């Protein structure tokens, strides 16, 4: 049952990432066509592009943690034997989880302040807490995924 729920969320995550990237590309293409053919520029595109870029970056980073796709310096870990390699992986993943938990905490405070002050974006009049919301949400996802990798390595170490 848990595996089914996990697959469902993985599917949703991939679909959101793909469609958001496509939407950003399509809006950019329309902006360029309108600017050069009709001498008209949308005022809201730059803002939307920036916010979608942040959303895509954090969602993509969370996906990268899941699949182990992030850049890493692995010269040391590749040369280590089995128990030490797992210990190093557990340590590094716990450190990353702690870092992203701190990022989630402080970015959640920023989201709360933006919600309290009722600030809005200049061109789209969108509440700014919505623009900042992907940062704590996906930082928590990255925290959980780093902890899962660390837990898997700890299980492997015990075997």
Secondary structure by P-SEA (a helix, b strand, c coil): caaaaaaaaaaaaaaaaaaaaaaaaaaaaaaaaaaacccccccaaaaaaaaaaaaaaaaaaaaaaaacccccccccccccccaaaaaaaaaaaaaaaaaaaaaaaaaaaaaaaaaaaccccccccccccccaaaaaaaaaaaaaaaaaaaaaaaaaaac
